[in-house]
């Protein structure tokens, strides 16, 4: 007897994405990489990669601590943009009160901005959203640069990077009692690279996912 056809691959992690698929303005696609890499919601909504303690370069790009990943791009967190009122991103320019089917109701969502760089359609630097970046395994991305992880530098006491020379233990990171700073300049104090290779002893630009490498750009 012929083998039964394989079940279609699951494309979405939540009922909202599945219900909204194909609706006007909602793109079709997967909530996760086709490689099946493990995902976590911690660093931002759909498709945020899990962190790795490995010293090897991260296999999947990541966004900075003040950003979330949505449809393969890094956006400033809806939580911060809306002061916690609409903490879940459902569109490039849209945020929702709760990640559920209630987001299909206009009273639970808020939209702002049309073009990249406007309203909620912004990166952590309030510019146009950007692709995730790849750093070494002991580094984290901040303002599109790779820094040694605050969790390593502070023995997990201040694990959130909130500035080039500043690490934070808990939100809100504008509270001076929640942060610790070290050093005043680049390549000093907490503003250092992972130092896995000599060229990364200081902060260095992140490699953007999808960007051509120097060897292929000829």
C-alpha positions in Angstrom: 0.0 0.0 0.0 1.3 3.5 -0.8 2.7 5.4 2.2 0.4 7.9 3.8 1.3 11.5 2.9 3.4 13.3 5.4 1.6 15.8 7.6 2.2 19.4 6.6 4.9 21.2 8.6 3.7 23.5 11.3 4.3 27.0 10.3 3.2 29.0 13.3 3.8 28.9 17.0 0.6 30.6 18.1 -3.0 30.8 17.2 -2.8 34.5 16.3 -0.3 34.0 13.5 -2.1 31.0 12.2 -5.5 32.8 12.1 -4.1 35.9 10.6 -2.1 34.2 7.9 -3.1 35.4 4.4 -5.2 38.3 5.7 -4.6 41.6 4.0 -1.3 43.1 5.2 -0.2 40.0 7.0 2.6 38.1 5.1 2.8 34.4 4.8 5.8 32.7 6.4 7.2 30.7 9.3 7.6 31.9 12.8 10.9 30.0 13.1 13.9 29.3 10.9 13.6 26.5 8.5 16.7 25.0 10.1 14.5 24.2 13.2 16.9 26.0 15.6 15.4 26.2 19.1 13.5 29.4 19.7 12.7 31.5 22.8 10.4 34.4 23.4 12.7 36.2 25.8 14.4 38.5 23.4 11.4 39.6 21.5 8.2 38.0 20.2 8.3 35.8 17.2 11.5 34.2 16.2 13.9 35.4 18.8 16.9 33.0 19.0 18.0 31.4 22.2 21.3 32.6 23.6 24.4 30.4 23.5 27.2 30.1 25.9 29.4 28.6 23.3 32.6 30.4 22.2 31.8 29.8 18.6 30.0 32.5 16.5 26.2 32.3 17.0 24.5 30.3 14.2 21.5 32.6 14.2 21.6 36.4 14.4 20.2 38.2 17.4 18.8 41.6 18.3 20.1 43.9 21.0 18.5 43.7 24.5 16.2 46.7 23.8 14.9 45.1 20.6 12.7 42.2 19.6 12.8 40.1 16.4 9.8 40.1 14.1 9.7 38.5 10.6 13.5 38.4 10.6 14.1 42.0 11.5 15.0 43.8 14.7 12.5 46.3 16.1 12.4 48.3 19.3 10.3 46.4 21.8 6.6 47.2 21.8 6.9 47.0 25.6 9.1 50.1 25.7 7.4 51.9 22.8 4.0 51.8 24.5 5.1 52.0 28.1 3.8 48.5 28.7 0.3 49.1 27.3 0.7 47.1 24.1 3.7 44.8 24.8 3.3 42.3 22.0 4.4 43.0 18.4 2.0 41.7 15.8 3.1 43.8 12.7 6.0 46.0 11.7 4.0 49.0 12.9 1.6 47.3 15.3 1.5 46.3 18.9 -1.1 44.3 20.9 -2.2 44.1 24.6 -2.0 40.3 24.7 -0.7 37.6 22.4 -4.0 36.0 21.6 -6.9 36.1 19.1 -8.0 39.3 20.8 -5.3 41.0 18.7 -7.7 40.6 15.8 -10.0 43.2 17.6 -9.1 46.8 16.9 -9.6 47.8 20.6 -6.7 45.6 21.7 -4.1 46.8 19.1 -2.4 50.1 18.3 -0.7 51.0 15.1 1.8 53.9 14.6 3.9 54.8 11.6 3.8 53.7 8.0 7.4 53.9 6.7 10.4 52.3 8.3 11.8 54.7 10.9 8.4 56.0 11.9 6.2 55.3 14.9 6.5 51.7 16.1 8.3 50.7 12.8 11.7 51.5 14.3 14.8 49.8 15.7 16.3 50.1 19.1 18.1 53.2 17.9 14.8 54.7 16.5 16.0 54.2 13.0 14.7 51.8 10.4 14.5 48.1 11.5 17.6 46.1 10.6 18.6 42.5 10.2 19.8 40.6 13.2 23.5 40.6 13.9 26.0 37.8 14.5 28.5 38.1 17.3 30.9 35.6 18.9 29.3 33.2 21.4 30.5 35.2 24.5 29.3 38.5 23.1 26.0 40.3 22.8 24.8 42.9 20.3 24.2 46.5 21.3 23.6 49.3 18.8 24.8 47.0 16.0 28.1 46.4 17.7 29.3 43.3 19.6 30.3 43.6 23.3 31.3 41.0 25.8 28.2 39.8 27.6 27.3 41.8 30.7 26.4 38.5 32.4 30.0 37.3 32.0 31.6 40.6 33.0 29.5 40.9 36.2 29.1 37.3 37.1 25.4 37.5 36.3 24.8 40.3 38.8 24.0 42.9 36.0 23.1 40.8 33.0 21.4 43.3 30.8 23.5 45.7 28.7 22.1 49.2 28.8 25.0 51.2 27.5 28.5 50.7 26.0 30.1 50.9 29.5 26.9 50.1 31.5 25.2 46.9 32.6 21.8 46.6 34.3 20.3 44.1 36.8 16.6 44.7 36.2 14.2 47.0 34.4 13.9 50.0 34.4 17.5 50.4 33.4 17.2 54.2 33.6 17.1 53.8 37.4 20.6 54.5 38.7 20.2 51.9 41.4 19.8 49.2 38.8 22.9 49.8 36.8 26.6 49.5 37.2 29.2 51.2 34.9 32.9 50.5 34.3 35.2 52.5 32.1 34.7 55.7 30.2 35.9 55.0 26.7 35.7 52.3 24.1 37.8 49.2 24.8 37.7 50.0 28.6 35.7 48.6 31.5 32.5 47.0 30.3 33.0 48.4 26.7 35.1 45.4 25.5 34.8 42.6 23.0 34.7 38.9 23.7 38.5 38.6 22.8 38.1 35.2 21.3 40.2 36.4 18.5 42.6 39.3 18.7 40.5 41.5 16.4 37.6 41.2 18.9 39.3 42.5 22.0 37.4 45.7 21.6 33.7 46.2 20.5 33.4 45.5 16.8 30.6 45.7 14.2 28.1 42.8 14.2 27.9 40.8 11.0 24.3 41.4 9.8 22.5 38.2 8.7 22.2 38.2 4.9 24.9 40.8 4.4 27.6 39.7 1.9 30.9 38.8 3.4 34.1 40.6 2.5 35.4 37.5 0.6 32.3 37.4 -1.6 32.1 41.1 -2.3 34.4 41.3 -5.4 
